[in-house]
Amino acid sequence: MKATIERATLLKGLSHVQSVVERRNTIPILSNVMLDARDGLLRMTATDLDLQINESVTADVDQPGAITVSAHTLFDIARKLPEGSQVQLAAADGRMTIIAGRARFSLGTLPRDDFPVIAEGELPTKFELPAETLKQIIDKTRFAISTEETRYYLNGIFLHISEDAGQPVLKAAATDGHRLARVTMPRPDGSDGMPDVIVPRKCVAELRKLLDEVDGAVGMSLSPTKIRFDLGQAVLTSKLIDGTFPDYSRVIPTGNDKILRLDPQALKESVDRVATIATEKTRAVKMALDRDKVTLSVTSPENGTAAEEVPGDYASSSFEIGFNSRYLLDILGQIDGDTVEVHLNDAAAPTLIRENDKSSALYVLMPMRV
């Protein structure tokens, strides 16, 4: 294999593929990126056996061929090469030579035949979503993904189709048992009959990074076990989580009749301020609701107390409720408008938070004892 490629092009491609590669690997080939040069393109592939990324970039190919080389080492070399330089990659006799300007490197390689590739199989459901829509789905739900490995079926975003007021919709949901985030959107063409799937956390994180560089639509193809995202130059393929996502609709409260409306930014800043003295263990912020105001307070045995009043529109009976301040801040950070509705029932019942009844996103937060 022999190819010449511009440093910036190589670096951009490698920055995408190397982040899939785990730093510690018991299987040496999984530390490598596969480079396949042919037809004026350099195709880079990396995998961790659950997630695979392919990126194609333009290159001058003198001699077609394929080889695998350490992904992180090659990325670090490309990062440190002079800007604007042309990089020559040549592989022969188990070594890969990298030449750029006066710099020359020789790296050990492993044969491409040993490189594992995820077999996609049939992906019968195919549809497109605008990159902006996909970004919104991820940003508004991923903070609620569970990191608890024992509840592996919560370690991703749940995508499923359903009906809402007679309208066909696509829903994305994530929960860690303490909070729930759900986004609803019109069902895209081609998604009818789509299986319920759970997209793993790592795939979500890699996809979100790639979406920043995509304009237009992203092609999605899936089966009950795999999902593939076509993002122009890059293709991301992932195994799906083999588990059953709980029926989250049961925890979405429908009878919460105490409604508080306020400025989400003002509430967020106030919660952030009073939570300064909260400790890792407590993290609890108490909300005392009175007519047209909320008093936020935090009491920490080690640090002392803090309180702040926030004006709001509230006309129901006074009561107190506690929330984990970090969870509350995560949700408030996703509210784009200048009003947020907090639907409450009592100090022990789940609380519903949303911008208004037209917004595509809703959040449920379990209260804390304070």
Rosetta blueprint (number, residue, H / E / L):
1 M L
2 K E
3 A E
4 T E
5 I E
6 E E
7 R H
8 A H
9 T H
10 L H
11 L H
12 K H
13 G H
14 L H
15 S H
16 H H
17 V H
18 Q H
19 S L
20 V L
21 V L
22 E L
23 R L
24 R L
25 N L
26 T L
27 I L
28 P H
29 I H
30 L H
31 S H
32 N E
33 V E
34 M E
35 L E
36 D E
37 A E
38 R E
39 D L
40 G L
41 L E
42 L E
43 R E
44 M E
45 T E
46 A E
47 T E
48 D L
49 L L
50 D L
51 L E
52 Q E
53 I E
54 N E
55 E E
56 S E
57 V E
58 T E
59 A L
60 D E
61 V E
62 D E
63 Q E
64 P L
65 G E
66 A E
67 I E
68 T E
69 V E
70 S E
71 A H
72 H H
73 T H
74 L H
75 F H
76 D H
77 I H
78 A H
79 R H
80 K H
81 L L
82 P L
83 E L
84 G L
85 S L
86 Q E
87 V E
88 Q E
89 L E
90 A E
91 A E
92 A E
93 D L
94 G L
95 R E
96 M E
97 T E
98 I E
99 I E
100 A E
101 G L
102 R L
103 A E
104 R E
105 F E
106 S E
107 L E
108 G E
109 T E
110 L E
111 P L
112 R H
113 D H
114 D H
115 F L
116 P L
117 V L
118 I L
119 A L
120 E L
121 G L
122 E L
123 L L
124 P L
125 T E
126 K E
127 F E
128 E E
129 L E
130 P E
131 A H
132 E H
133 T H
134 L H
135 K H
136 Q H
137 I H
138 I H
139 D H
140 K H
141 T H
142 R H
143 F H
144 A H
145 I L
146 S L
147 T L
148 E L
149 E H
150 T H
151 R H
152 Y H
153 Y H
154 L H
155 N L
156 G E
157 I E
158 F E
159 L E
160 H E
161 I E
162 S E
163 E E
164 D E
165 A L
166 G L
167 Q E
168 P E
169 V E
170 L E
171 K E
172 A E
173 A E
174 A E
175 T E
176 D L
177 G L
178 H L
179 R E
180 L E
181 A E
182 R E
183 V E
184 T E
185 M E
186 P E
187 R L
188 P L
189 D L
190 G L
191 S L
192 D L
193 G L
194 M L
195 P L
196 D L
197 V E
198 I E
199 V E
200 P E
201 R H
202 K H
203 C H
204 V H
205 A H
206 E H
207 L H
208 R H
209 K H
210 L H
211 L H
212 D L
213 E L
214 V L
215 D L
216 G L
217 A E
218 V E
219 G E
220 M E
221 S E
222 L E
223 S L
224 P L
225 T L
226 K E
227 I E
228 R E
229 F E
230 D E
231 L E
232 G L
233 Q L
234 A E
235 V E
236 L E
237 T E
238 S E
239 K E
240 L L
241 I L
242 D L
243 G L
244 T L
245 F L
246 P L
247 D L
248 Y H
249 S H
250 R H
251 V H
252 I L
253 P L
254 T L
255 G L
256 N L
257 D L
258 K E
259 I E
260 L E
261 R E
262 L E
263 D L
264 P H
265 Q H
266 A H
267 L H
268 K H
269 E H
270 S H
271 V H
272 D H
273 R H
274 V H
275 A H
276 T H
277 I H
278 A L
279 T L
280 E L
281 K L
282 T L
283 R L
284 A E
285 V E
286 K E
287 M E
288 A E
289 L E
290 D E
291 R L
292 D L
293 K E
294 V E
295 T E
296 L E
297 S E
298 V E
299 T E
300 S E
301 P L
302 E L
303 N L
304 G E
305 T E
306 A E
307 A E
308 E E
309 E E
310 V E
311 P E
312 G L
313 D E
314 Y E
315 A L
316 S L
317 S L
318 S L
319 F E
320 E E
321 I E
322 G E
323 F E
324 N E
325 S H
326 R H
327 Y H
328 L H
329 L H
330 D H
331 I H
332 L H
333 G L
334 Q L
335 I L
336 D L
337 G L
338 D L
339 T L
340 V E
341 E E
342 V E
343 H E
344 L E
345 N L
346 D L
347 A L
348 A L
349 A L
350 P L
351 T E
352 L E
353 I E
354 R E
355 E L
356 N L
357 D L
358 K L
359 S L
360 S L
361 A E
362 L E
363 Y E
364 V E
365 L E
366 M L
367 P L
368 M E
369 R L
370 V L
